[in-house]
């Protein structure tokens, strides 16, 4: 037997003496010859491989969000990767190798990490040996020059890293979606008719400017009712008619689907892409690629769509810019409105911020002259808006039946009349059963004896503390001695139970965070919902509406409490028919309540802006929230090199979502207009210096530019 007999296949015939070499021996010779020609190290190090003859250096942005690594890195381009390694493509590189790990003039080692090629160069300004590109992941150039410039501007504005911004801007790759070709682009449609824009004095002219290739900037205060979706779709269609692209960002998937349906009804399918999380990774990436490749020039989407690579951008629009969903939850926390303002300036395109309400930031755009107001006249507003009725605490105190049931007589009458012709909307500022309790006699908040936390009774169970969790079987009021409790803020389910007992023949449905209804039929029903989860009533809208526990929304310890309460109320009241009635249970003399009665969100925003200008609060000033352990926070601020005109407010303890204190504290740093860029640069440099030194996790500092929650 030969030396290979132990591994030869049973199906192979025995070779004849003096014949050709065995088949297995031939295979071994071929493998040995291939190994001799290939680099000896792993292929992704490309040891011994020749470099590209032209532009052998690639400048790479690595996917590392650490601030002190926020720069571009040079890598050698092997000849075999030269054709695929084009600017904008996704690559894999080895990162973190020490200077001693050099073999054959090439740096090796380190972990594999994703990145993007920013440019190809003939040489490098790095003096040491370069590592080689490990792999070109995809030939699709997803990072173009405009996207790179926008991401860099956003990173600088929010004191963040370029890599973190691109994590938000570029969706994860999906190979199956990438392999499919995008459809051919459709020709530009005809300019649409004004439609609902005729209700606004400057509406038709705004559409004509878009269709003619102009770049108007407007703050749009939309009339109540469902017409805003069609009007936004017509603005996008007018932009498409000029041969340009359009982008609209909505706060959630429900509102995005309404504009999606309106634009499809107006222009047909195939002219726009819908970018929402509900689409799934493959479909979303396929839609994004269609936009990137120029097959589709109109985009409707939620927050991440603010970075959509629309070609020849002619219009950027954001709906309901006061919604907190427009502020990203991931570093560096960019806001949709601010990013679209950047795009309007850099791309020279039109800008539209719309809402049934008006934020202080939108009012500032008008006051500064950067944008023009786009609103209906008062006669038209009175025709479209429902009648607003108010109920104060003094009426509740006189109405014993209302005290027991938590609803005044006016509210009951409004519900009873509304149910005769259609559904009735009931907005409750909390979900669940009874989140907060107080003494029935003197209304002193019920507190835990151990930690002074708020007492709760969720799901109608026994009392317990919302902070420490201890039960409280024998509570009594320390102020007046009473043992009876009342709900400070009753949740949606408890409200639904009360209304269900009062109207046993009427169906009661709830809509909240766990289950949000998109729409309800146009027939008598009670729809109890939390703010932001109001479904649309089919047909003409709701017959009536109740806005309960208004004081709870107004008493939040936050600078934006009044603005947010008014925005939530107007959003809900806009779903009620023009001949319907809305009752708001809140102190009628308060400014947001009066603005709701007059249906004057713009006037409220202008007055808020004037007050903030006097106090030096955003948006008149730029502000940053810096949080961390007190000692680390003080050291960070002392060495941050803040601008000379910076003012530090605090630090003060930080409280969690349920009111419990956290180990850290927070300071607010504000600067006057014109110093915002210097503030962001100083905070970013200070953070980069700390991360380069390797600060312990307990001493971490969190920086957020233009925080939503100021306190």
TORDO-118734 format. One line per 10 residues: for each residue x, y, z of C-alpha. Coordinates in steps of 0.25 Angstrom, whole numbers. Layout:
<sites>
X Y Z ~ ...
</sites>
This chain:
<sites>
0 0 0 ~ 5 14 -3 ~ 6 25 7 ~ -7 32 3 ~ -15 19 4 ~ -21 23 17 ~ -27 35 12 ~ -31 31 -3 ~ -45 30 -6 ~ -52 17 -8
-58 21 -21 ~ -44 24 -27 ~ -38 13 -35 ~ -24 8 -31 ~ -13 14 -40 ~ -5 6 -49 ~ 10 4 -47 ~ 18 15 -54 ~ 5 22 -58 ~ 1 37 -56
2 43 -42 ~ -10 40 -33 ~ -22 50 -34 ~ -20 54 -19 ~ -5 57 -21 ~ -9 66 -33 ~ -19 74 -24 ~ -8 76 -13 ~ 2 81 -23 ~ -9 91 -28
-12 96 -14 ~ 3 97 -10 ~ 5 106 -23 ~ -7 115 -19 ~ -2 116 -5 ~ 12 120 -10 ~ 6 132 -19 ~ -4 137 -8 ~ 0 146 4 ~ 5 138 16
-4 145 26 ~ -19 146 27 ~ -25 152 14 ~ -31 164 21 ~ -17 168 25 ~ -12 168 11 ~ 2 165 15 ~ 11 165 3 ~ 0 169 -6 ~ 4 181 -16
-3 194 -14 ~ -12 201 -24 ~ -4 208 -35 ~ -13 220 -35 ~ -17 227 -22 ~ -12 217 -13 ~ -17 223 0 ~ -31 224 5 ~ -36 233 15 ~ -46 226 24
-56 230 34 ~ -57 219 44 ~ -70 215 52 ~ -64 220 65 ~ -73 230 72 ~ -63 234 83 ~ -60 248 82 ~ -45 248 83 ~ -45 239 70 ~ -54 248 62
-44 250 50 ~ -41 243 37 ~ -31 232 36 ~ -22 228 25 ~ -21 213 20 ~ -13 207 9 ~ -22 201 -3 ~ -18 188 -9 ~ -18 186 -24 ~ -28 176 -23
-38 185 -16 ~ -34 198 -24 ~ -46 197 -33 ~ -57 195 -23 ~ -51 204 -12 ~ -58 217 -17 ~ -61 229 -9 ~ -74 227 -1 ~ -74 212 0 ~ -75 203 12
-62 197 16 ~ -56 188 28 ~ -42 192 34 ~ -33 188 45 ~ -33 198 56 ~ -25 200 69 ~ -12 193 65 ~ 0 197 72 ~ 12 204 65 ~ 21 191 68
11 182 60 ~ 18 185 47 ~ 21 174 36 ~ 28 177 23 ~ 25 192 24 ~ 10 189 27 ~ 3 191 40 ~ -5 179 45 ~ -14 175 56 ~ -25 182 63
-40 179 62 ~ -48 179 50 ~ -58 191 49 ~ -67 197 39 ~ -64 210 32 ~ -66 219 20 ~ -56 223 9 ~ -57 238 9 ~ -46 241 -2 ~ -35 234 -10
-21 241 -9 ~ -8 240 -16 ~ 0 241 -2 ~ -2 242 12 ~ 2 252 23 ~ 4 241 33 ~ 19 238 35 ~ 18 223 40 ~ 14 211 32 ~ -1 209 28
-10 198 30 ~ -17 192 18 ~ -32 193 15 ~ -37 179 20 ~ -50 178 11 ~ -60 186 3 ~ -73 182 8 ~ -81 188 -3 ~ -79 195 -16 ~ -91 204 -13
-86 218 -11 ~ -96 222 1 ~ -88 234 6 ~ -88 245 -3 ~ -81 259 -2 ~ -94 266 2 ~ -98 255 12 ~ -84 256 18 ~ -84 272 19 ~ -98 271 26
-93 261 36 ~ -81 269 39 ~ -90 282 41 ~ -99 274 50 ~ -88 268 58 ~ -81 282 60 ~ -95 288 64 ~ -98 278 75 ~ -84 275 80 ~ -84 261 75
-76 252 66 ~ -77 250 51 ~ -78 235 53 ~ -90 236 62 ~ -98 245 53 ~ -95 236 41 ~ -101 225 50 ~ -114 232 50 ~ -113 237 35 ~ -110 224 28
-118 212 30 ~ -112 198 32 ~ -108 191 20 ~ -117 180 14 ~ -111 171 4 ~ -124 166 -2 ~ -129 180 -4 ~ -116 185 -10 ~ -116 174 -20 ~ -129 178 -26
-129 190 -36 ~ -137 202 -33 ~ -149 206 -43 ~ -147 216 -54 ~ -150 230 -49 ~ -164 236 -54 ~ -165 249 -61 ~ -169 261 -53 ~ -184 262 -51 ~ -192 274 -54
-194 285 -44 ~ -206 282 -34 ~ -218 291 -32 ~ -217 299 -19 ~ -228 291 -12 ~ -228 294 2 ~ -217 305 1 ~ -228 314 -4 ~ -233 315 10 ~ -220 323 13
-218 337 7 ~ -203 334 3 ~ -206 319 0 ~ -207 319 -15 ~ -195 328 -16 ~ -187 319 -8 ~ -190 307 -17 ~ -187 315 -29 ~ -174 319 -24 ~ -171 304 -21
-175 300 -35 ~ -167 311 -42 ~ -154 306 -35 ~ -154 317 -24 ~ -149 315 -10 ~ -160 321 0 ~ -158 319 15 ~ -171 319 23 ~ -177 316 37 ~ -190 310 34
-201 310 44 ~ -211 300 39 ~ -226 301 41 ~ -233 290 49 ~ -238 278 43 ~ -232 267 34 ~ -228 276 22 ~ -214 278 26 ~ -209 265 21 ~ -215 268 7
-209 282 7 ~ -195 277 11 ~ -196 267 0 ~ -199 278 -10 ~ -187 286 -6 ~ -179 273 -9 ~ -185 271 -22 ~ -183 286 -26 ~ -168 284 -23 ~ -168 271 -31
-174 279 -43 ~ -162 288 -43 ~ -153 276 -46 ~ -148 276 -32 ~ -149 267 -19 ~ -157 269 -7 ~ -155 263 7 ~ -166 263 19 ~ -163 258 33 ~ -174 255 42
-174 251 57 ~ -179 237 56 ~ -184 226 47 ~ -198 229 48 ~ -197 244 43 ~ -187 239 32 ~ -197 229 27 ~ -207 240 25 ~ -198 249 17 ~ -194 236 9
-209 233 6 ~ -211 248 2 ~ -199 248 -7 ~ -203 235 -14 ~ -217 239 -16 ~ -211 252 -22 ~ -200 247 -31 ~ -202 232 -31 ~ -192 221 -26 ~ -177 221 -30
-174 235 -28 ~ -170 235 -13 ~ -163 227 -3 ~ -169 225 11 ~ -157 223 22 ~ -162 219 35 ~ -158 208 45 ~ -171 200 42 ~ -166 197 28 ~ -155 187 33
-140 187 30 ~ -141 181 16 ~ -152 190 11 ~ -147 202 18 ~ -133 201 12 ~ -139 198 -2 ~ -147 210 -1 ~ -135 218 4 ~ -127 213 -8 ~ -137 217 -18
-136 231 -12 ~ -121 231 -12 ~ -120 226 -27 ~ -130 236 -32 ~ -141 227 -35 ~ -151 234 -25 ~ -150 249 -22 ~ -160 251 -11 ~ -159 245 3 ~ -169 244 14
-163 239 27 ~ -161 240 42 ~ -149 245 50 ~ -138 238 42 ~ -143 243 29 ~ -137 257 32 ~ -124 252 26 ~ -131 245 13 ~ -122 247 1 ~ -132 254 -8
-126 258 -21 ~ -128 273 -25 ~ -135 276 -12 ~ -146 287 -14 ~ -154 286 -1 ~ -152 282 13 ~ -164 281 22 ~ -166 277 37 ~ -180 275 43 ~ -183 278 57
-169 282 61 ~ -172 283 76 ~ -174 268 77 ~ -163 262 85 ~ -161 251 75 ~ -154 260 66 ~ -142 261 76 ~ -134 248 74 ~ -131 239 86 ~ -117 236 82
-104 245 82 ~ -103 256 78 ~ -118 257 80 ~ -121 266 67 ~ -135 272 65 ~ -142 270 52 ~ -145 285 51 ~ -131 290 52 ~ -125 279 43 ~ -135 283 32
-132 298 34 ~ -117 294 31 ~ -122 287 19 ~ -130 299 14 ~ -118 308 15 ~ -108 298 9 ~ -116 293 -2 ~ -123 306 -5 ~ -137 300 -4 ~ -151 304 1
-154 302 16 ~ -168 299 22 ~ -171 296 37 ~ -185 294 40 ~ -194 290 51 ~ -208 294 56 ~ -201 300 68 ~ -188 309 68 ~ -175 307 75 ~ -167 318 81
-155 314 71 ~ -165 315 59 ~ -169 329 64 ~ -155 333 65 ~ -152 329 51 ~ -163 339 47 ~ -159 350 56 ~ -145 349 51 ~ -150 350 36 ~ -144 336 33
-158 331 29 ~ -171 337 26 ~ -184 334 33 ~ -194 325 26 ~ -208 326 33 ~ -223 327 30 ~ -230 340 34 ~ -239 340 47 ~ -252 338 40 ~ -247 325 34
-242 321 47 ~ -255 323 54 ~ -262 315 43 ~ -253 303 45 ~ -250 303 60 ~ -260 297 70 ~ -265 305 81 ~ -256 304 94 ~ -263 304 107 ~ -255 305 120
-257 300 134 ~ -249 305 146 ~ -246 299 160 ~ -257 308 166 ~ -268 302 158 ~ -263 288 162 ~ -263 292 177 ~ -277 296 176 ~ -282 284 168 ~ -282 272 178
-286 262 167 ~ -275 267 159 ~ -265 265 171 ~ -269 251 173 ~ -269 247 158 ~ -257 257 154 ~ -265 263 143 ~ -273 276 144 ~ -288 277 139 ~ -283 284 127
-275 273 123 ~ -286 263 125 ~ -296 271 116 ~ -285 273 105 ~ -283 258 105 ~ -298 255 105 ~ -301 264 93 ~ -289 260 85 ~ -293 245 86 ~ -306 248 79
-298 251 66 ~ -285 244 66 ~ -273 240 75 ~ -267 248 86 ~ -252 250 89 ~ -247 250 103 ~ -233 254 106 ~ -226 250 119 ~ -212 254 122 ~ -208 241 128
-210 226 125 ~ -213 215 135 ~ -222 216 147 ~ -219 226 158 ~ -205 231 156 ~ -205 241 167 ~ -214 243 180 ~ -217 255 189 ~ -225 258 201 ~ -240 259 197
-242 271 207 ~ -230 280 206 ~ -223 274 193 ~ -210 272 200 ~ -202 262 192 ~ -201 248 198 ~ -187 245 202 ~ -180 233 207 ~ -176 234 222 ~ -162 227 219
-157 235 207 ~ -167 246 204 ~ -170 239 190 ~ -184 240 184 ~ -194 230 188 ~ -200 222 176 ~ -211 212 174 ~ -209 206 160 ~ -220 196 155 ~ -228 199 167
-219 192 177 ~ -214 196 191 ~ -206 209 193 ~ -192 208 191 ~ -180 218 189 ~ -176 221 175 ~ -161 223 179 ~ -158 213 190 ~ -169 203 187 ~ -174 202 202
-189 199 205 ~ -197 210 212 ~ -209 203 218 ~ -213 214 228 ~ -210 227 222 ~ -216 240 227 ~ -214 254 223 ~ -203 262 232 ~ -209 275 229 ~ -224 273 232
-225 259 238 ~ -234 253 227 ~ -233 239 223 ~ -240 240 210 ~ -233 241 196 ~ -236 247 183 ~ -229 245 170 ~ -220 257 166 ~ -219 251 152 ~ -228 240 148
-222 231 137 ~ -229 227 124 ~ -235 214 129 ~ -241 219 141 ~ -247 230 133 ~ -252 220 123 ~ -259 212 135 ~ -266 225 140 ~ -271 229 126 ~ -275 214 124
-284 214 136 ~ -290 227 133 ~ -293 223 118 ~ -295 208 119 ~ -301 207 105 ~ -289 214 98 ~ -277 207 94 ~ -264 212 101 ~ -250 211 95 ~ -237 215 99
-224 219 92 ~ -211 220 98 ~ -196 216 98 ~ -199 201 99 ~ -210 201 88 ~ -212 213 79 ~ -224 214 70 ~ -222 220 56 ~ -237 223 54 ~ -251 221 59
-264 220 52 ~ -273 232 50 ~ -284 227 60 ~ -287 230 75 ~ -275 225 84 ~ -266 230 95 ~ -251 230 91 ~ -242 232 103 ~ -228 235 100 ~ -215 240 105
-208 253 98 ~ -203 249 84 ~ -211 236 83 ~ -224 242 78 ~ -229 234 66 ~ -236 241 55 ~ -251 240 54 ~ -256 236 40 ~ -265 246 33 ~ -266 260 38
-259 258 51 ~ -263 256 66 ~ -276 262 71 ~ -270 268 84 ~ -257 267 92 ~ -253 267 107 ~ -239 272 111 ~ -238 267 126 ~ -228 270 137 ~ -223 282 129
-216 287 142 ~ -207 275 142 ~ -201 278 129 ~ -199 293 132 ~ -193 290 146 ~ -181 282 140 ~ -168 288 145 ~ -163 291 131 ~ -161 304 123 ~ -169 298 112
-181 294 120 ~ -191 304 115 ~ -186 303 101 ~ -187 288 101 ~ -201 288 108 ~ -206 297 97 ~ -200 289 86 ~ -207 276 92 ~ -220 283 94 ~ -221 289 80
-216 276 73 ~ -228 269 80 ~ -238 280 78 ~ -234 280 63 ~ -241 267 62 ~ -254 272 66 ~ -264 277 56 ~ -265 292 53 ~ -279 292 59 ~ -275 284 71
-272 288 85 ~ -259 285 94 ~ -259 286 109 ~ -245 288 115 ~ -244 286 130 ~ -234 296 135 ~ -233 310 141 ~ -239 319 130 ~ -230 331 133 ~ -217 324 130
-211 329 117 ~ -210 315 110 ~ -225 313 113 ~ -229 327 108 ~ -220 324 95 ~ -228 312 93 ~ -242 319 95 ~ -238 329 85 ~ -231 319 76 ~ -218 328 75
-206 319 76 ~ -197 329 69 ~ -201 340 79 ~ -197 331 90 ~ -184 327 84 ~ -180 342 81 ~ -183 345 96 ~ -175 334 101 ~ -163 338 92 ~ -163 352 98
-163 347 112 ~ -152 337 109 ~ -144 349 102 ~ -145 356 115 ~ -140 344 123 ~ -130 340 114 ~ -135 326 111 ~ -136 318 98 ~ -138 320 87 ~ -133 334 89
-120 328 95 ~ -113 315 92 ~ -112 306 104 ~ -105 293 108 ~ -109 283 119 ~ -97 276 125 ~ -100 265 135 ~ -91 256 144 ~ -86 253 158 ~ -84 267 165
-69 266 166 ~ -67 261 152 ~ -77 272 147 ~ -70 283 154 ~ -56 279 149 ~ -62 278 135 ~ -68 292 135 ~ -55 298 141 ~ -46 292 130 ~ -56 293 118
-51 307 113 ~ -65 312 112 ~ -67 325 104 ~ -65 338 112 ~ -80 341 111 ~ -84 327 116 ~ -93 327 128 ~ -94 314 137 ~ -107 311 144 ~ -106 301 155
-102 290 157 ~ -115 284 163 ~ -120 270 166 ~ -126 262 155 ~ -139 255 157 ~ -143 242 149 ~ -156 240 142 ~ -164 236 154 ~ -158 248 162 ~ -147 240 170
-134 247 171 ~ -122 241 163 ~ -108 241 168 ~ -103 252 158 ~ -106 267 156 ~ -108 276 144 ~ -103 289 141 ~ -109 298 129 ~ -99 306 121 ~ -105 318 113
-98 327 103 ~ -104 339 95 ~ -107 338 81 ~ -95 337 72 ~ -87 329 83 ~ -94 315 81 ~ -83 310 72 ~ -72 313 81 ~ -80 307 93 ~ -82 294 85
-67 294 81 ~ -62 296 95 ~ -71 285 101 ~ -67 275 90 ~ -52 278 92 ~ -54 276 107 ~ -61 263 105 ~ -51 258 95 ~ -39 261 105 ~ -47 253 116
-49 241 107 ~ -35 241 103 ~ -30 240 117 ~ -40 228 120 ~ -49 234 130 ~ -56 224 139 ~ -71 221 136 ~ -75 227 149 ~ -69 240 145 ~ -76 241 132
-81 254 127 ~ -93 255 118 ~ -95 267 109 ~ -107 271 101 ~ -108 284 93 ~ -122 291 93 ~ -129 281 102 ~ -144 279 101 ~ -145 278 116 ~ -140 291 123
-148 290 136
</sites>
